[in-house]
Amino acid sequence: MTLSLRLPDGAGGRQTYLLVGQPIAHGNYAPATSRMAFAAAHVVPDPLADNSPGAPAVIDWEHTLEFRRHLWSLGLSVAEAMDTAQRGMGLDWAATQELIRRSAAEAPTRADDATKRIAVGVGTDQLAAGMHPLDAVIAAYEEQLAVAEEAGAQPILMASRALCAAAGSPDDYRKVYDRLLSQSSRPVILHWLGSMFDPALEGYWGSDSLDTAADMVVELINENAAHVDGIKVSLLDASKEVALRNRLPEGVRLYTGDDFNYPSLIRGDGERYSDALLGIFAAIAPAAAAALKALDEGDLTQYDEIFAPTVPLARQIFSAPTYYYKTGIAFLAWLNGHQPGFGMVGGLQTGRSLPHLADTFRLADAAGVLTNPELAVDRFRKLLVVGGVDA
């Protein structure tokens, strides 16, 4: 039976869309051996709670944790409490602490070194908006670092709005990071998030020039290499990522956060490659697992074939304004049955229009990541009706 929907066409009209995708087989996968691969997971709101803009986040723990089990079953590790989980856009620090503790308690261990397959965001978002002295920024980071370490999770030192606002020079960044890296009991993942993901991070590392900022980052890592597992880079500029990757000391990973160019960056150039810490992996998890398995087996043709149709979907989800990509992640999780309703903490489900979501639906179908097409059609049809579109 051919499935179809009458979808907005982006020009004020509607067209009948016939589903064409073949869902990617959904099985259990072992973790990839050739790359480290983290999926940055979103959170599911409690539909019976007040998750309106500005209200404290109330999480549906059953579905939030079940989604993480889903990612682990596909061999992916989980990047928890990152921007995909709406840090700074609806997820407050009180809810974040509980999220870290609950997720870390369920995380399986890696077979190679017995550490948990979870890394968690460590930031400063318990501070109120506005200017704070550097010592207050350090103290906020330290509080969150303690939560991560108590949970047994690998810390990701997130880019901080408060630090960006407080720092007067690159030396201020050095003061903060030197202090934190010296305190961590295990190597951390650094985090460079471009301003397209968060405009408040413009000029991070003390310069508006990405090349000058990269010099600062390389110097910081070289002087603290024993304390740095890697750096997650989300600049949506493959050439800048490759240039930085080529300058990292041996043993320090470049985790791509480039949701536009991840297939080529993970594939590498024959000498160096990027590992992965990606929000898009939460949306295309079965495809990511299958592609990484093909890479492990040396089947680059299959690797390319699996990932190729996911790239237009990723570019749609992460299109400007990029910081609303989280809406697309939650939308696909809902279509695929991972949460009962299309909702987000802070009411962020309104961050994308019905025409945008219609294009996301088409591209998800083409990429084979609508794992239950009948359910996806039924759910999106109902959303269209509620939105005033007779589907």
C-alpha positions, 0 to 999 in steps of 0.5 A: 500500500502506497502511503501519501499525505497532502503537504504544504508546498512552501508556496502557499499551496498543497501537493500530494506526497507519496512516500518513497523511502525504505526504512533502514533496518532497525537492529542492535549494533555493537559500538563502532571500533573505527570511530568514537560516535556520540549522539547528542540527545534531546529531552521529552517534556511531561505533557501534563506539566507546564512546560511553557516558555520561561517555566521550569522544565518538567521532563517525561523521564520514561520516554527521555531515558528510553530514547537514550536506551534506543541510542545505546542499542544502536551502538552509539554513545550519548552526549547528554545535557548538551545544546540538543537537550535545550541547555540555555533554551528551556532546560534549567540547571535543576532539571539538568542535574537530574538528567545527568544523574539518571542518564549516567546511572543507566549508561552501559560501559565501554568494553575497551576501557570500562568507562561509561558510554556517556559524556555530559555537558558542563557549563555555567547556565546556573548563573543569571543572564548578565555580567559575572566576574571570572571567579564566579564563572569558574565556580559555576563550571566547578559546580557542574564538573563535580556533578558530572564526575560524581555521576561517573560521566565524561565531562564536556566543557561547554562553551559558556555565554557567561565566560564569553561575556566576562572575558576581556582577552584570550588570557581570561579564557586561558585562566578559566580552562587551565583551572578546570582542566587541572581539576578534572579527574579524567580527560575532558572534551572541549566544546567550540560552538559557533555563533550560528548555534548561539549568537551569544557565543560570538567571538569565543576564545577571545577573537572574532577571527576563527583562525586566531581563535584556532591558534588559541585553542591549539596552544591551550590543548598543547599545554594541557594535552594530558587532560584533553580527550578531544574537542567538539567543533561545531562551526559548519565549516569543513575546511576550518575543522580539517585545518584545526584537526591537522594541528592537534597533538597525537592522541587528541580527537577532533569530534565533529559537530558539523551537521552539514558535512559529517560524512566526509569529515568522519570518513577522513582523508586517508591520514586523519579523520574526525570522530563524531559528537552530533545532534543529527545522529539522534535524528538519523540514529539507525542510518548512523549506526549502519554507516559506522558498521560499514566503515568498520568493515571497510565498505566505503561505498556502502558508507557513502550510500547510507549517509548521502541521503541523510545530508539534505535532511540534516541541512534542512533541520539545521537551516537558519536560524540554526538554534531551532534545529532542536525542533526538528530533532523532537519532531522526528522522535515523535514521528518515530514513536519515541515520545507521545506528543510533539512537545518540547520544554519551553514550548520550543516545538513552535520554533519551526513552521508547518511548511518547514516540518513538511520538508523535513518529513519528505527528506526524512522519508527519502533518507529512510529514517522514518522507521514506522512510516504508517505511524509517521503519516498518521501523526503528521496528518493529525498535526497538520489538521490541528494546524489548520491544514486538511491533510 
